[in-house]
Amino acid sequence: MQSVLTDSLEKVLGDAAPRPAELIGGAHAAGFLGEVLSVQVALLLDEHDAPDTASPDQFAHASRSLDDASAVVQVRISGDLAPRARLHVVRRVPVATPAPQNPDEHYLVTEPGEYPDLLEPVTDGSVRLTPGTWESLWIDVVGAAEADAGSHALTVTLTSADGEHVLAEHTVQLRIHPHSLPALAITNTHWFHADSLSTYYDVEVFSERHWELIEAFLASAREMDVNSVLTPTWTPPLDTAEGHARPTVQLVGIRDLDGQYSFDFHRLDRWLGICRDLGFTGIEVAHLFTQWGARFTPAIVVETVGGLEDRFGWHVPATSPAYRRLLEALVPALREHLRENWDGEVLWHISDEPGQDHLEAYRAAKDQVSDLLEGARVVDALSSFDFAAQGVVATPIVATDHVGPFLEAGWAPWVYYCVSQNRDVANRFIALPSVRNRVLGRQLFAFDAPGFLHWGYNFWWSQFALEPIDPFQETCAGGPFFGGDAFAVYPGPDGTPWLSIGHRVFAQAMADHRALTWLAELTDRPSAKALIDEGGTLTYSSFSYDVSAHLRSRHAADERILAALAAG
């Protein structure tokens, strides 16, 4: 066996040995209490050559699995922080569309294949490997208590399946600072798709099992430092082909009896309670109009004396007087209920991603509800500066590859990225180096962005939600999205969220932002920014790919935080 200790920003693609981890400040990974510290151990098991500690026959007997194409090794983690360690094996997933047709030069791969992304939990220390291919183990360690602070050595020992023969051993140097980072100071929202859970696990919407899944996967989103969640007050009108419908996931009960609307918020309150308990500080009310043009109403179910009625949807235009009648009752009632039962941020949406040719339709839809939303925070993802310049959208969320005009005009907008932001800017695609995921934290800090939005925390559907997909077999929504865009979490067995490399690295980006924000408060913003702005050259579309420089700048920020705290 060959093995290499590497850091969490390396992707072990299988055909070559990875870059070794660097000791920075005496540690392979460092951070604050509560911060997840991650390293990898990359492994190459040669099926033809036996380890020095065992004969070929001994090793074959000890570690071959029933499948001749794989072998098993045992992993033992020891040291005083071993109880805080979580072990995963990095699994490759099929990626049919890894990159655009004209990728920039920084993509790791551009051809379809199987590439590392899935972090499969290892609970018994037994790991199945494919001989002849570099694979990796992913180790997370979280210092939870003040007693965990300080420098620690974590030993990772790899043995044959029977535990008798040591194949490799690595000592991971960790450093945990005796303080906790402040909470993320910006809004970080990733759209949560409750219907993905009910569909994949084949459970009834809002059954007790569905609620258990919702809570488990919302908890996994908090692990990514997501602090605001898209809330299906009614079925969100997102990523749905015109004329088609996604499963109904409507939290707000709506009744129309004798021409009068009334509302039942008990399911919404259960959702809010889960979010509150998990530490979410914001919610997004589902969009009030359909995506890409704001021309129609969301799919809203209304209870009548004759039963449930699909009263609104693609068959009802956005400017319908009947929809206005509903809004006049629903929006004030919902706002009042949230004022009384939710003390966090509430974001409202008109329509997602309107284009330049949708300006008038968007304006007409907004006019349906603008008086009802007076004083509310209304945000929408868009790319057209005209929408913002004309005051049509008070809080634009701008694509990272279209943010230039906003910055030039003196704006500090929210930003987002999705499948279209595939050249030069940050993103979390499987085919991109992880530093291109992590750099977002410093970009958001450098440009004072109030928030970040991503559309796909767990979108387990083909494009336009035409059919459900198996995320373990299909990572590109049927082909049109690049692997890693549509979801950051996998549906593990028994309702357990299985995380991805993209998930873990994005959390690191948010930890970087938290550290920089804290440093700016303790000292001053210009000196904090100077640590990460690469001599003034950092932009949303230009940044260093030097992993060592990135990690060293975070180390420098931590050291200055500690010095400022010590100085009192």
Secondary structure as GFF3:
##gff-version 3
##sequence-region A 1 568
A	DSSP	beta_strand	2	7	.	.	.	ID=ss1
A	DSSP	beta_strand	29	33	.	.	.	ID=ss2
A	DSSP	beta_strand	36	44	.	.	.	ID=ss3
A	DSSP	alpha_helix	56	63	.	.	.	ID=ss4
A	DSSP	beta_strand	71	78	.	.	.	ID=ss5
A	DSSP	three_ten_helix	82	84	.	.	.	ID=ss6
A	DSSP	beta_strand	85	95	.	.	.	ID=ss7
A	DSSP	beta_strand	113	121	.	.	.	ID=ss8
A	DSSP	beta_strand	126	129	.	.	.	ID=ss9
A	DSSP	beta_strand	134	142	.	.	.	ID=ss10
A	DSSP	three_ten_helix	146	148	.	.	.	ID=ss11
A	DSSP	beta_strand	150	160	.	.	.	ID=ss12
A	DSSP	beta_strand	166	180	.	.	.	ID=ss13
A	DSSP	beta_strand	187	190	.	.	.	ID=ss14
A	DSSP	alpha_helix	194	200	.	.	.	ID=ss15
A	DSSP	alpha_helix	208	222	.	.	.	ID=ss16
A	DSSP	beta_strand	228	231	.	.	.	ID=ss17
A	DSSP	beta_strand	253	257	.	.	.	ID=ss18
A	DSSP	beta_strand	260	264	.	.	.	ID=ss19
A	DSSP	alpha_helix	266	278	.	.	.	ID=ss20
A	DSSP	beta_strand	282	285	.	.	.	ID=ss21
A	DSSP	beta_strand	300	304	.	.	.	ID=ss22
A	DSSP	beta_strand	307	312	.	.	.	ID=ss23
A	DSSP	alpha_helix	321	341	.	.	.	ID=ss24
A	DSSP	beta_strand	345	348	.	.	.	ID=ss25
A	DSSP	three_ten_helix	356	358	.	.	.	ID=ss26
A	DSSP	alpha_helix	359	369	.	.	.	ID=ss27
A	DSSP	beta_strand	377	382	.	.	.	ID=ss28
A	DSSP	alpha_helix	385	389	.	.	.	ID=ss29
A	DSSP	beta_strand	395	399	.	.	.	ID=ss30
A	DSSP	alpha_helix	404	408	.	.	.	ID=ss31
A	DSSP	beta_strand	414	416	.	.	.	ID=ss32
A	DSSP	alpha_helix	435	438	.	.	.	ID=ss33
A	DSSP	alpha_helix	440	446	.	.	.	ID=ss34
A	DSSP	beta_strand	451	454	.	.	.	ID=ss35
A	DSSP	three_ten_helix	463	465	.	.	.	ID=ss36
A	DSSP	beta_strand	489	491	.	.	.	ID=ss37
A	DSSP	three_ten_helix	493	495	.	.	.	ID=ss38
A	DSSP	beta_strand	497	499	.	.	.	ID=ss39
A	DSSP	alpha_helix	501	522	.	.	.	ID=ss40
A	DSSP	alpha_helix	525	530	.	.	.	ID=ss41
A	DSSP	alpha_helix	547	567	.	.	.	ID=ss42
###
